[in-house]
Amino acid sequence: MDTEKKATLDEQLRLRDQIDSGMIVISKDEFDTTEEALRSKLDDYAGLMYSWDAESKAFKERADAFKKKSDTYKKSIENLKDRYKYLATYYQQYELSGNIYRFLFSETESVEVDIEDKNLTIQDKTKFYDFITETTSYKWDKLAIKKALKTGSEMDVARIVKGLKLTVNPIPTGKKGKK
């Protein structure tokens, strides 16, 4: 293995350790190199980004599958509990014992309201004022703020901040599009 390839491999392994620890920092000196070496490094970095992105998506898919499986188990548990609640009520037996576990049932009370919170009218709010809790939440409408700032409005609570977006795409290798 020649020295340049070994250095690139060492660099990739170092980057992998850094990304695994959640921190990756590349200094300007690390990019201080010849144009061809820079092109090669950019391709290596882009390849790593694509590889890590694929791994990230695979982990996300696995996490989604685990979440779905977890939800299925939770639903099964609820179904079993509902079945035992039904049996306990039907037979009026509020204690069921197995060899290891004992199921104990006790009556509970809860309130069901006929009108959903989102459907409360002014009349409902007036008539049942003592039984209603008012909650309010606020959130900035950033699109409206951006539009106002771009049209010249001055706000001392917001500003437009410019950033830099990076897009990494493969360079087409075919003759399509070239004239």
C-alpha positions as CSV (number, residue, x, y, z in Angstrom):
1,M,0.0,0.0,0.0
2,D,1.5,3.3,-1.0
3,T,2.0,6.1,1.5
4,E,-0.8,8.4,0.1
5,K,-3.4,5.6,0.2
6,K,-2.3,4.6,3.7
7,A,-2.6,8.2,4.8
8,T,-6.1,8.5,3.3
9,L,-7.1,5.3,5.0
10,D,-5.7,6.5,8.4
11,E,-7.5,9.8,7.9
12,Q,-10.8,7.9,7.2
13,L,-10.4,5.8,10.3
14,R,-9.6,8.8,12.4
15,L,-12.7,10.6,11.0
16,R,-14.8,7.5,11.7
17,D,-13.6,7.5,15.4
18,Q,-14.5,11.2,15.6
19,I,-17.9,10.8,14.0
20,D,-18.6,7.8,16.3
21,S,-17.9,10.0,19.3
22,G,-20.2,12.7,17.9
23,M,-17.6,15.3,17.1
24,I,-15.8,15.9,13.8
25,V,-13.5,18.9,13.4
26,I,-11.4,19.4,10.3
27,S,-9.0,22.2,10.4
28,K,-8.0,24.5,7.5
29,D,-4.5,23.0,7.6
30,E,-6.0,19.6,6.8
31,F,-7.3,21.0,3.5
32,D,-4.0,22.7,2.7
33,T,-2.8,20.4,-0.1
34,T,-2.5,20.2,-3.9
35,E,-5.5,20.5,-6.1
36,E,-5.5,16.8,-7.1
37,A,-5.1,15.6,-3.5
38,L,-7.9,17.9,-2.6
39,R,-10.2,16.4,-5.3
40,S,-9.3,13.0,-4.0
41,K,-10.1,14.0,-0.4
42,L,-13.4,15.6,-1.5
43,D,-14.4,12.4,-3.2
44,D,-13.4,10.3,-0.1
45,Y,-15.3,12.6,2.2
46,A,-18.4,12.6,-0.1
47,G,-18.2,8.8,-0.2
48,L,-18.0,8.7,3.6
49,M,-21.0,11.0,3.8
50,Y,-23.1,8.8,1.5
51,S,-22.0,5.7,3.4
52,W,-22.9,7.3,6.8
53,D,-26.2,8.6,5.4
54,A,-27.1,5.1,4.2
55,E,-26.2,3.7,7.6
56,S,-28.2,6.4,9.3
57,K,-31.2,5.6,7.2
58,A,-30.8,1.9,7.9
59,F,-30.7,2.6,11.7
60,K,-33.8,4.8,11.3
61,E,-35.7,2.0,9.5
62,R,-34.7,-0.5,12.1
63,A,-35.8,1.9,14.8
64,D,-39.1,2.4,13.1
65,A,-39.5,-1.4,12.8
66,F,-38.7,-1.8,16.6
67,K,-41.2,1.0,17.4
68,K,-43.9,-0.8,15.3
69,K,-43.1,-4.1,17.1
70,S,-43.2,-2.3,20.5
71,D,-46.6,-0.8,19.6
72,T,-47.9,-4.2,18.7
73,Y,-46.8,-5.6,22.0
74,K,-48.4,-2.7,23.9
75,K,-51.7,-3.2,22.0
76,S,-51.6,-7.0,22.8
77,I,-51.1,-6.2,26.5
78,E,-54.1,-3.8,26.4
79,N,-56.2,-6.4,24.7
80,L,-55.3,-9.0,27.3
81,K,-56.1,-6.6,30.1
82,D,-59.4,-5.7,28.6
83,R,-60.3,-9.4,28.2
84,Y,-59.5,-10.0,31.9
85,K,-61.4,-6.9,32.9
86,Y,-64.4,-8.2,31.0
87,L,-64.2,-11.6,32.6
88,A,-63.8,-10.1,36.1
89,T,-66.9,-8.0,35.5
90,Y,-69.0,-10.8,33.9
91,Y,-68.3,-13.3,36.7
92,Q,-68.1,-10.6,39.4
93,Q,-64.8,-12.0,40.5
94,Y,-62.3,-9.2,41.1
95,E,-59.4,-11.4,42.0
96,L,-57.9,-14.1,39.7
97,S,-54.9,-16.1,40.8
98,G,-52.4,-18.0,38.7
99,N,-49.5,-20.1,40.0
100,I,-47.2,-17.1,40.1
101,Y,-49.3,-13.9,39.5
102,R,-52.4,-12.5,40.9
103,F,-54.8,-10.2,39.1
104,L,-56.6,-7.8,41.4
105,F,-59.3,-5.5,40.0
106,S,-60.7,-2.5,41.7
107,E,-63.3,0.0,40.6
108,T,-62.3,3.4,39.3
109,E,-64.1,6.6,38.6
110,S,-63.5,9.0,35.8
111,V,-65.5,11.8,34.2
112,E,-66.6,11.7,30.6
113,V,-67.6,15.1,29.2
114,D,-70.0,15.2,26.2
115,I,-68.5,18.3,24.6
116,E,-64.9,18.0,23.4
117,D,-62.5,20.8,24.5
118,K,-62.0,22.0,21.0
119,N,-65.8,22.3,20.4
120,L,-66.6,24.5,23.4
121,T,-68.8,27.4,22.5
122,I,-68.9,30.9,24.1
123,Q,-72.2,29.8,25.8
124,D,-70.5,26.7,27.2
125,K,-67.6,28.7,28.5
126,T,-70.0,31.2,30.1
127,K,-72.3,28.6,31.6
128,F,-69.6,26.3,32.9
129,Y,-66.9,28.9,33.6
130,D,-66.0,27.3,37.0
131,F,-65.3,24.0,35.4
132,I,-63.1,25.1,32.5
133,T,-59.4,25.8,32.5
134,E,-58.2,28.2,29.9
135,T,-54.8,27.5,28.3
136,T,-53.0,29.6,25.7
137,S,-49.8,29.0,23.9
138,Y,-47.8,31.2,21.5
139,K,-45.4,30.4,18.8
140,W,-43.5,32.7,16.4
141,D,-44.6,32.6,12.8
142,K,-41.2,32.7,11.3
143,L,-42.4,32.8,7.7
144,A,-44.5,35.9,8.4
145,I,-41.5,37.5,10.3
146,K,-39.1,36.7,7.4
147,K,-41.6,38.2,4.9
148,A,-41.9,41.4,7.0
149,L,-38.2,41.8,7.4
150,K,-37.6,41.3,3.7
151,T,-40.2,44.0,2.9
152,G,-38.3,46.5,5.2
153,S,-40.1,46.2,8.6
154,E,-37.7,46.7,11.5
155,M,-38.0,44.3,14.5
156,D,-35.8,44.4,17.6
157,V,-36.7,40.7,18.3
158,A,-35.8,39.1,15.0
159,R,-33.4,39.2,12.2
160,I,-32.5,37.3,9.1
161,V,-29.5,35.1,9.5
162,K,-27.7,34.0,6.4
163,G,-26.0,30.6,6.3
164,L,-24.3,28.3,3.8
165,K,-26.0,25.1,2.6
166,L,-23.8,22.2,1.4
167,T,-25.1,19.9,-1.3
168,V,-23.1,16.8,-2.3
169,N,-24.0,15.2,-5.6
170,P,-22.1,12.7,-7.8
171,I,-20.6,14.2,-11.0
172,P,-22.3,12.6,-14.1
173,T,-19.9,10.4,-16.0
174,G,-22.0,9.7,-19.1
175,K,-22.0,11.9,-22.3
176,K,-25.6,12.9,-21.7
177,G,-26.1,16.6,-21.5
178,K,-22.7,17.4,-22.9
179,K,-22.6,19.2,-26.3
